[in-house]
Amino acid sequence: MLKLFVTSVQSALPLCLALAILLASRAYSPRERRIVARWTVVVSVVGLIGGAVVAFLRLNTKLIDVPTFNASVGPVTFLAIVAFLVAVWLFGGRDLHDIEQTWRHRLLTVTSLIAIVAAGVFYGFTYFFSTSGIVQMGSGILDTDSLLRLAGYVLGTVLVIVAAWGYVVSAARVPWYVRTAVTTIVFAAMVLPRAILLYQQFATRQMVPRSNLVFSWVLWIQQNEAATQISLAFLVSVPGIIALWTHPRGPFKNAAERRARKADQISRRKFLSLSVVGSVLFVGALTVGKTRAEYVPELSEIEPSTVDGDWVTVARDLVSDGHLHRFAYEAKDSTEVRFIVIKKNESAFGTGLDACEICGDSGYYEDKGKVICRECDVMMNVQTIGFAGGCNPIPITYEIDGNKLKFSVEELESHVSVFKS
């Protein structure tokens, strides 16, 4: 659940923040409100559906190649955002909803709608593609683990949407030059790293000149990807802070103005609290949460076993405590074939390779009495260990001989390919 929560925040933050800024920057007169709203709904739906369709095709077919998608849609998105930023700076501090709409108003509206479509496809692809981690191979959407991962993904998305809404409301209450500067910085933080990576991709294909400076930037971006994401999380709270700081001051003309200012200040404080809480949660998710979500537990030590002719033997007393035990057999080609044993009841043991058909030889570990796949975090039903299917260990047979468990060398040799890199 935590892993999908972090993934959701990472993929939804640039998408929702971009759409929020673009939606808040449309210009229209009061009588054109419905028309612009309809066009906004259309372009938003088209963009998001486009991103979802591309993600679906990438997950289920071979029609979509991610580098090709980035190389084709990326430049269009970047140009659309640059055109929007130019329109924003040209617009200046004019009233978005002036009854007399000028060419600057029209330019801002058109560029924002075009950028909404492009951003919906480009950033929406990443968001929808990330949903592939909700349902793991061998499980269904209604399985408990899948539902928990879905809950984490939805929670992360909802928090980002709420924070983006708070950003838009707060941004409308700050001076135009502050709003414009923050908008530019946000898009720069989102676009520049992607543009540099895209340039390097074109350079690799010999479509543009190679540059050692660009290559060094690419290395820096790859090593400091978290810094870019954290900067976006921090920028979410900036308008709220400035909005509270720049609230109207001066003497009141009458009691009505006093009440209006008081209500406005209370509202600004609420949205400041919302944006700050959102930023703190996002920074926590992208730092502590990400570290915990990506933590890979160490496998337990290999325990002693003995090769006796055609058998590998394990002391029965060693594996009769109900905990997971790991053993290894060195095959003829020197490959280490790992296998696990856990006592299921008084008369039966769960035995299998320390690998499965889905996640390969990543192995299993025990946590609080539960056996968990190290690769996908799926929790095993101990009673099903020894049976094929799902993320269960690949089963191997055993025989009980007095105070020993015996495993066939021939069977272990037959699984060498599972543990070869």
C-alpha positions as CSV (number, residue, x, y, z in Angstrom):
1,M,0.0,0.0,0.0
2,L,2.8,2.4,0.9
3,K,4.7,1.7,-2.3
4,L,1.6,2.5,-4.5
5,F,0.9,5.6,-2.4
6,V,4.4,6.9,-3.1
7,T,4.1,5.9,-6.8
8,S,0.7,7.7,-7.0
9,V,2.1,10.9,-5.5
10,Q,5.1,10.8,-7.9
11,S,3.0,10.4,-11.0
12,A,0.0,12.4,-10.0
13,L,1.8,15.5,-8.7
14,P,3.1,16.8,-12.1
15,L,-0.1,15.9,-13.9
16,C,-2.5,17.5,-11.4
17,L,-0.3,20.5,-10.8
18,A,0.0,21.2,-14.5
19,L,-3.7,20.8,-15.1
20,A,-4.6,23.0,-12.1
21,I,-2.4,25.8,-13.3
22,L,-3.7,25.6,-16.8
23,L,-7.3,25.5,-15.7
24,A,-6.9,28.5,-13.5
25,S,-5.2,30.5,-16.2
26,R,-8.0,30.5,-18.8
27,A,-9.4,34.0,-19.7
28,Y,-13.0,34.6,-20.5
29,S,-15.7,37.2,-20.0
30,P,-18.6,36.4,-17.7
31,R,-20.9,35.7,-20.7
32,E,-18.4,33.3,-22.2
33,R,-18.0,31.2,-19.0
34,R,-20.2,28.3,-20.2
35,I,-18.6,28.1,-23.6
36,V,-15.0,28.0,-22.2
37,A,-16.1,25.5,-19.5
38,R,-17.4,23.2,-22.2
39,W,-14.3,23.4,-24.2
40,T,-12.2,22.9,-21.1
41,V,-14.1,19.7,-20.3
42,V,-13.7,18.4,-23.8
43,V,-9.9,19.0,-24.0
44,S,-9.3,17.7,-20.5
45,V,-11.2,14.5,-21.2
46,V,-9.5,14.1,-24.6
47,G,-6.1,14.5,-23.0
48,L,-6.6,12.2,-20.1
49,I,-8.3,9.5,-22.3
50,G,-5.4,9.8,-24.7
51,G,-2.9,9.2,-21.9
52,A,-4.9,6.3,-20.6
53,V,-5.2,4.7,-24.1
54,V,-1.5,5.0,-24.7
55,A,-0.8,3.4,-21.3
56,F,-3.3,0.6,-22.0
57,L,-1.6,-0.1,-25.3
58,R,1.8,-0.1,-23.8
59,L,0.8,-2.5,-21.0
60,N,-1.1,-4.9,-23.3
61,T,0.4,-4.7,-26.7
62,K,3.7,-4.1,-28.4
63,L,2.4,-1.1,-30.4
64,I,3.8,1.6,-28.0
65,D,7.5,2.1,-27.4
66,V,8.1,4.5,-24.5
67,P,11.2,6.2,-25.9
68,T,9.3,6.8,-29.2
69,F,6.3,8.1,-27.3
70,N,8.5,10.5,-25.3
71,A,10.3,11.6,-28.5
72,S,7.0,12.4,-30.3
73,V,4.7,13.7,-27.6
74,G,7.4,15.3,-25.4
75,P,8.4,18.1,-27.7
76,V,4.8,18.9,-28.5
77,T,4.0,19.2,-24.8
78,F,7.1,21.3,-24.1
79,L,6.3,23.7,-26.9
80,A,2.7,24.0,-25.8
81,I,3.8,24.9,-22.2
82,V,6.4,27.4,-23.5
83,A,3.7,29.0,-25.6
84,F,1.4,29.2,-22.6
85,L,4.2,30.8,-20.5
86,V,4.8,33.4,-23.1
87,A,1.1,34.2,-23.1
88,V,1.1,34.4,-19.3
89,W,3.9,37.0,-19.3
90,L,2.4,38.9,-22.1
91,F,-0.9,39.0,-20.3
92,G,0.6,40.6,-17.2
93,G,-1.7,41.8,-14.5
94,R,-4.9,42.2,-16.6
95,D,-8.2,40.9,-15.4
96,L,-8.8,37.3,-16.6
97,H,-12.6,37.9,-16.7
98,D,-12.7,41.4,-18.2
99,I,-15.9,42.0,-20.1
100,E,-13.8,43.3,-23.0
101,Q,-11.6,40.3,-24.1
102,T,-8.4,41.4,-26.0
103,W,-6.1,39.3,-28.2
104,R,-4.0,38.7,-25.0
105,H,-7.0,37.1,-23.3
106,R,-7.7,34.9,-26.4
107,L,-4.0,33.9,-26.7
108,L,-3.9,32.9,-23.0
109,T,-7.1,30.8,-23.3
110,V,-6.1,29.0,-26.5
111,T,-2.6,28.2,-25.3
112,S,-3.9,27.0,-21.9
113,L,-6.4,24.6,-23.6
114,I,-3.8,23.3,-26.0
115,A,-1.4,22.7,-23.1
116,I,-4.1,20.9,-21.2
117,V,-4.5,18.3,-24.0
118,A,-0.7,17.9,-24.4
119,A,-0.1,17.6,-20.6
120,G,-3.0,15.2,-20.2
121,V,-1.5,12.8,-22.7
122,F,2.1,13.2,-21.7
123,Y,1.9,13.3,-17.9
124,G,-1.4,11.2,-18.0
125,F,0.5,8.3,-19.6
126,T,2.9,8.1,-16.7
127,Y,0.1,8.3,-14.2
128,F,-2.0,5.6,-15.8
129,F,1.0,3.4,-16.7
130,S,1.9,3.4,-12.9
131,T,-1.4,1.6,-12.2
132,S,0.1,-1.6,-13.5
133,G,1.6,-2.2,-10.0
134,I,-1.9,-2.4,-8.4
135,V,-2.6,-6.0,-9.6
136,Q,0.4,-8.3,-9.6
137,M,0.8,-11.2,-11.9
138,G,-1.1,-14.2,-10.5
139,S,-3.6,-12.2,-8.5
140,G,-6.9,-10.5,-9.1
141,I,-8.3,-7.0,-8.5
142,L,-10.5,-8.3,-5.7
143,D,-7.6,-9.9,-3.8
144,T,-6.8,-8.3,-0.5
145,D,-3.3,-7.3,-1.5
146,S,-4.6,-5.7,-4.7
147,L,-7.3,-3.8,-2.9
148,L,-4.8,-2.5,-0.4
149,R,-2.5,-1.3,-3.2
150,L,-5.5,0.3,-5.0
151,A,-6.4,2.1,-1.8
152,G,-2.8,3.4,-1.5
153,Y,-2.9,4.6,-5.1
154,V,-6.3,6.3,-4.7
155,L,-5.3,8.0,-1.5
156,G,-2.2,9.4,-3.0
157,T,-4.2,10.7,-6.0
158,V,-6.9,12.3,-3.8
159,L,-4.3,14.1,-1.7
160,V,-2.6,15.5,-4.8
161,I,-5.9,16.7,-6.3
162,V,-6.8,18.4,-3.0
163,A,-3.4,20.1,-2.8
164,A,-3.6,21.2,-6.5
165,W,-7.1,22.7,-5.8
166,G,-5.6,24.6,-2.8
167,Y,-2.8,25.8,-5.0
168,V,-5.2,27.2,-7.6
169,V,-7.3,29.0,-5.0
170,S,-4.3,30.5,-3.2
171,A,-2.7,31.5,-6.5
172,A,-5.7,33.6,-7.4
173,R,-5.1,35.7,-4.3
174,V,-1.5,36.7,-4.8
175,P,-0.1,39.6,-7.0
176,W,0.0,38.7,-10.7
177,Y,3.8,38.9,-10.9
178,V,4.2,36.4,-8.0
179,R,1.7,34.0,-9.5
180,T,3.4,34.3,-12.9
181,A,6.8,33.7,-11.4
182,V,5.7,30.7,-9.4
183,T,3.9,29.3,-12.5
184,T,7.1,29.7,-14.5
185,I,9.2,28.0,-11.8
186,V,6.8,25.1,-11.5
187,F,6.8,24.4,-15.2
188,A,10.5,24.8,-15.4
189,A,11.0,22.2,-12.7
190,M,8.7,19.9,-14.6
191,V,9.8,20.5,-18.1
192,L,13.6,21.2,-18.1
193,P,14.7,17.8,-16.6
194,R,12.5,16.0,-19.2
195,A,13.7,18.2,-22.0
196,I,17.3,17.5,-21.2
197,L,16.7,13.7,-21.0
198,L,14.9,14.0,-24.4
199,Y,17.8,15.9,-25.9
200,Q,20.1,13.1,-24.8
201,Q,17.8,10.5,-26.3
202,F,17.9,12.4,-29.7
203,A,21.7,12.7,-29.4
204,T,21.9,8.9,-28.9
205,R,19.9,8.5,-32.1
206,Q,22.3,11.0,-33.8
207,M,19.4,13.4,-34.5
208,V,21.1,16.3,-32.7
209,P,24.8,17.0,-31.8
210,R,26.2,15.3,-28.7
211,S,27.1,17.5,-25.8
212,N,29.2,16.6,-22.8
213,L,27.5,19.3,-20.8
214,V,24.1,17.9,-21.5
215,F,25.4,14.4,-20.7
216,S,26.6,15.7,-17.3
217,W,23.2,17.3,-16.7
218,V,21.6,14.0,-17.5
219,L,23.7,12.2,-14.9
220,W,22.8,14.9,-12.3
221,I,19.1,14.6,-13.1
222,Q,19.2,10.8,-12.8
223,Q,21.1,11.0,-9.5
224,N,18.9,13.8,-8.1
225,E,15.5,12.9,-9.4
226,A,14.1,13.1,-5.9
227,A,15.2,16.7,-5.6
228,T,13.0,17.7,-8.6
229,Q,10.0,15.9,-7.1
230,I,10.5,17.5,-3.7
231,S,10.8,20.9,-5.2
232,L,7.3,20.5,-6.7
233,A,6.0,19.3,-3.4
234,F,7.4,22.5,-1.8
235,L,6.1,24.8,-4.5
236,V,2.6,23.6,-3.8
237,S,2.6,25.6,-0.5
238,V,4.3,28.8,-1.9
239,P,1.1,30.6,-3.1
240,G,-0.7,29.8,0.2
241,I,2.2,31.4,2.2
242,I,2.3,34.5,-0.1
243,A,-1.5,34.8,-0.1
244,L,-1.6,35.0,3.7
245,W,1.3,37.4,3.7
246,T,-0.3,39.8,1.1
247,H,-3.8,39.9,2.5
248,P,-5.5,43.4,2.3
249,R,-4.5,45.8,5.0
250,G,-5.5,49.3,6.0
251,P,-8.5,51.0,7.6
252,F,-12.0,49.7,7.1
253,K,-14.6,51.8,5.3
254,N,-17.5,50.2,7.1
255,A,-18.5,47.1,9.1
256,A,-19.4,45.2,6.0
257,E,-15.8,45.6,4.7
258,R,-14.5,44.5,8.1
259,R,-16.5,41.3,7.9
260,A,-15.5,40.7,4.3
261,R,-11.8,41.1,5.1
262,K,-12.1,38.9,8.2
263,A,-13.8,36.1,6.2
264,D,-11.1,36.5,3.4
265,Q,-8.3,36.2,6.0
266,I,-9.9,33.1,7.5
267,S,-10.2,31.5,4.1
268,R,-6.5,32.3,3.3
269,R,-5.4,30.7,6.5
270,K,-7.4,27.6,5.7
271,F,-5.9,27.2,2.3
272,L,-2.4,28.0,3.7
273,S,-2.9,25.1,6.2
274,L,-4.1,22.9,3.4
275,S,-1.2,23.6,1.1
276,V,1.4,23.4,3.9
277,V,0.0,20.0,5.1
278,G,0.0,18.8,1.5
279,S,3.6,19.8,1.0
280,V,4.7,18.1,4.3
281,L,2.8,14.9,3.3
282,F,4.3,14.9,-0.2
283,V,7.9,15.6,1.0
284,G,7.4,12.9,3.6
285,A,6.1,10.5,1.0
286,L,9.0,11.3,-1.4
287,T,11.7,10.9,1.2
288,V,10.9,8.7,4.2
289,G,8.0,6.9,2.5
290,K,10.0,6.2,-0.7
291,T,12.9,4.9,1.4
292,R,10.6,2.5,3.3
293,A,8.7,1.5,0.2
294,E,11.8,0.6,-1.7
295,Y,13.5,-1.2,1.2
296,V,14.5,-4.7,0.1
297,P,14.9,-7.0,3.1
298,E,18.0,-9.1,3.3
299,L,17.6,-12.9,2.9
300,S,18.4,-15.0,5.9
301,E,21.7,-16.9,6.0
302,I,22.1,-20.3,4.2
303,E,21.8,-23.0,6.8
304,P,23.9,-26.3,6.9
305,S,22.9,-29.3,4.8
306,T,24.7,-32.4,3.6
307,V,25.1,-34.0,0.2
308,D,24.8,-37.8,0.6
309,G,25.0,-39.5,-2.8
310,D,21.8,-38.7,-4.7
311,W,20.3,-36.8,-1.8
312,V,20.7,-33.5,0.0
313,T,19.8,-34.0,3.6
314,V,18.6,-31.5,6.3
315,A,18.3,-32.2,10.0
316,R,14.6,-32.5,10.8
317,D,15.0,-30.8,14.2
318,L,16.5,-27.8,12.5
319,V,13.4,-27.0,10.5
320,S,10.7,-28.0,13.1
321,D,10.3,-24.7,14.8
322,G,7.7,-23.3,12.4
323,H,10.1,-20.6,10.9
324,L,11.5,-20.2,7.4
325,H,14.8,-21.9,6.8
326,R,17.0,-21.5,3.7
327,F,19.4,-24.0,2.2
328,A,21.6,-24.3,-0.9
329,Y,22.9,-27.0,-3.1
330,E,25.9,-26.3,-5.4
331,A,25.1,-27.8,-8.8
332,K,27.6,-29.5,-11.1
333,D,28.1,-26.2,-13.0
334,S,28.7,-24.4,-9.6
335,T,25.3,-22.7,-9.7
336,E,23.8,-22.2,-6.2
337,V,20.3,-23.7,-6.1
338,R,18.5,-22.3,-3.1
339,F,15.5,-24.0,-1.5
340,I,13.4,-23.3,1.6
341,V,11.7,-25.4,4.2
342,I,9.0,-24.4,6.7
343,K,7.0,-26.7,9.0
344,K,3.3,-26.4,8.3
345,N,1.9,-28.9,10.8
346,E,2.9,-31.9,12.9
347,S,3.3,-34.1,9.9
348,A,4.0,-31.9,6.9
349,F,6.6,-29.4,5.7
350,G,6.3,-26.7,3.0
351,T,9.2,-27.1,0.6
352,G,10.1,-25.3,-2.5
353,L,12.8,-23.4,-4.4
354,D,13.7,-19.9,-3.1
355,A,12.2,-18.6,-6.3
356,C,8.9,-18.5,-8.1
357,E,7.8,-18.6,-11.8
358,I,6.6,-14.9,-11.6
359,C,9.4,-13.1,-9.7
360,G,12.3,-15.4,-10.5
361,D,15.0,-16.0,-7.9
362,S,14.4,-12.9,-5.8
363,G,13.7,-15.1,-2.8
364,Y,11.5,-15.1,0.3
365,Y,11.9,-13.7,3.8
366,E,10.0,-14.1,7.1
367,D,8.4,-11.1,8.8
368,K,6.3,-11.5,12.0
369,G,5.6,-15.1,11.2
370,K,4.6,-14.4,7.6
371,V,6.5,-15.6,4.5
372,I,6.8,-12.8,2.0
373,C,8.1,-12.5,-1.6
374,R,11.1,-10.2,-1.6
375,E,10.3,-8.9,-5.1
376,C,6.5,-8.1,-5.1
377,D,5.7,-8.1,-1.3
378,V,3.0,-10.7,-1.7
379,M,2.4,-12.6,1.5
380,M,2.3,-16.4,1.2
381,N,-0.2,-18.7,2.8
382,V,2.1,-21.1,4.5
383,Q,-0.2,-24.0,4.0
384,T,0.1,-23.6,0.2
385,I,3.9,-23.7,0.2
386,G,4.7,-26.9,-1.7
387,F,2.0,-26.4,-4.2
388,A,2.4,-24.6,-7.6
389,G,0.6,-21.4,-8.5
390,G,0.7,-17.7,-8.1
391,C,3.7,-16.3,-6.3
392,N,4.2,-19.6,-4.4
393,P,7.7,-21.0,-4.3
394,I,8.3,-23.5,-7.2
395,P,7.6,-26.8,-5.3
396,I,10.1,-29.5,-4.8
397,T,9.5,-32.9,-3.3
398,Y,11.1,-34.3,-0.1
399,E,11.2,-37.6,1.9
400,I,11.4,-38.1,5.6
401,D,14.0,-40.5,6.7
402,G,14.1,-40.8,10.5
403,N,15.4,-37.5,11.8
404,K,16.2,-36.1,8.3
405,L,14.5,-34.5,5.3
406,K,15.9,-35.7,2.0
407,F,15.8,-33.8,-1.3
408,S,16.7,-35.3,-4.6
409,V,19.9,-34.1,-6.2
410,E,18.5,-34.9,-9.6
411,E,15.5,-32.6,-9.0
412,L,17.6,-29.8,-7.7
413,E,19.9,-30.1,-10.8
414,S,16.8,-29.8,-13.0
415,H,16.2,-26.3,-11.6
416,V,19.6,-24.8,-12.2
417,S,18.3,-22.5,-15.0
418,V,16.0,-20.7,-12.4
419,F,19.1,-19.4,-10.6
420,K,21.3,-18.5,-13.6
421,S,21.5,-14.7,-14.2
